[in-house]
Amino acid sequence: MRKKAVIKTRKKRDRISVILYVLYLVMLIGSTCLIGKLVYLQAWFKPDPRIKAALTPQSTRIVTQPVRGNIYDCKGKLLAMSCPNYILHMDCTVQKSNYEHMKDREKGMRLENEWRAKAMDLSVELAKVFPEKKARDYYKMIINGREKGSKYLAIGTPVDRKTRNRIIEFPLWNEGAYKGGLIIENDNIRVYPYEKLARRTIGFVRSNKSGVSNTHIGLEGHYDKYLHGQEGIEWQRLTDNGKVRDYDSTYCTVVDGQDLYTTLDIDYQEIADKALRKGIENEPDVEGGCLVLMDVKTGAIRAMVNLTRDNGGRGRFEEISNMAIGRKAEPGSVFKTVTLMTLLEDGKISSLDQTIPTNHGKVEGAKIPVDAHIQQYEVQNHTNRISILKGFEMSSNYVFATLALQNYVNEPERFLSYINKYHLNETPDFDLDGWRTPTIPTPQTRYWTNADLAAIAYGYSTQETPLHILMFYNAIANKGVMMKPYIVGEPVKMDAICSEQTAKTLTRALQGVTNEGTAKALKDARSNVAGKTGTSFATFDNGKYQDEHGRRKYLGTFAGFFPAEDPQYSVICSIYSKATTKSFQGGGIPAVAVKSLVDQIYNIDPYGQIRITK
């Protein structure tokens, strides 16, 4: 009996082992099939595109534009600002598919007709806001868009916030984007409260058709990254409740642009603009002009006016190009101050009262035109000698050509080294792009004669921009210390280009020009002005200074500072003429425009006692 029981137990265990083995085998086969299926799905399986599109929510990349920073003048007045602007589009297909696929066809048709009725009411309201189209035209446009599947139909023109708030309450659109289809995009526009004032200095940024910024002008252009900020980026997907942010995608927070604070004084800018316009607007032979006002102690630019005739030189004066930094030319007699500073600093002369022979205006050692002014001076004063001061006051080419040749004919590089010391051969960093580098000839750069040295001494052969000349005169006003011109940031001292005593002597000479010399137009200005006139001719395409009709192209300039006894502001005004038989001297329109500027500033700020130092 016991043996039978053992055999029975053993058979029972064998049966269980077989069952477990079969189950293990089934599970092994199932696991192998499952793993194989997963490998297949990962490596080779491609779902039906229609099913994939239906089951996968589509994400849309949304770029949020930052609010561009404002630009302010030195007193906190807005020069440029961004205002919200709203662009309207419409998804004409909203709910259309739902209505068409309703099981209750009659209900679907009824809802579609109701939608279209509301679209008609919407069109009536749109015609009131955008009267360029009638209500039936808007309705036809919306319904055509619905039939053709338009999801981004442009509606009207950009609107302001007030109009936007009114529009979102219109029939159909007041039901939300998912039912009404309204799409509103924010596009900030740039507003310039003072319109044309300083427009070339303030500048702009323009984009091409693809939306890429490719034109950068003025402060707006130079500081574009600073003002622009950083776009915000997020991905949105469509759900039954409309578009929501896709949190599985990357996200970048929008960062608004920073504000820009400048040294410009919009009140002084307006004064300077009117002063220049008054002098040139009735002169058909004037091509354009610039006027720049700078703070002596800091180098801060308070006003920068650039006026050029539009319409190919036949229209009104507008801020088209920045001549103050972008146009270099032979400066004329304003450069004689450079020569006089060099003679004083190098110890070649010790007094403005020193005299030299008049020699009937003929320069010895160089082939340059005879100075007729010297011949006239000899006759009127019954003398054959002239002081350096008198030669400076009357702006004699003979006097300064002679002094340069007498002292530097055998070492012109020494004379040129002083010009380099004054930074008149280089362009410092500046807040506006396009400041051109001067041209200074040397014995190494071209065939050199004594005439080159003589010409440089009285303002020819070299090429300088008005801002370079102003930077030099500002250093004289600042007791010999040159400051870097700037519109944004803080004052930067470059170096001392001459001694305080030399600056004092030059100031005396420059006062002589405005009291007794070529700038007498400034003699009765409300603030004492020290400065120098300059007149030069521009060359024609053939390299000559005169065309076949005897016409010339003039550059007339006045550069100086005021009040002469305690300088607060330096100023330069340059006038460029077309080819003309008229004469445009530095002592004419430029000096008169500066006098108007000085008088008006004196009314606001007597003797510069009220000064902005930012």
Secondary structure, DSSP 8 states (H G I E B T S, - for coil): -HHHHHHHHHHHHHHHHHHHHHHHHHHHHHHHHHHHHHHHHHHT----HHHHHHHS--EEEEEE------EE-TTS-EEEEEE--EEEEE-TTTTHHHHHT-SSHHHHHHHHHHHHHHHHHHHHHHHHH-TTS-HHHHHHHHHHHHHHT-SSEEEEEEE-HHHHHHHTTSTTGGG-HHHH-EEEEE--EEE-TTTTTTHHHH-EEEE-TTS-EEEEEHHHHHTHHHHHEE-EEEEEEEETTEEEE-TTS--B--EE---EEBS--HHHHHHHHHHHHHHHTT-TTEEEEEEEEEETTT-BEEEEEEEEESTTTTS-EE--S-HHHH--B--GGGGHHHHHHHHHHTTS-S-TT-EEE-GGG--TTS-----HHHHHHHHHHT-SEEEHHHHHHTT-HHHHHHHHHHHHTT-HHHHHHHHHHTTTTS----SSTT----B---TTTS---HHHHHHHHTT-S-BB-HHHHHHHHHHHHTTTEEE--BSBS---EEEE-S-HHHHHHHHHHHHHHHHHSTTGGGTT-SS--EEEEEEEEE--TTS-SS-TTS-BEEEEEEEEEESTTS--EEEEEEEEE-SBSS---TTTHHHHHHHHHHHHHHHHSGGG-S----
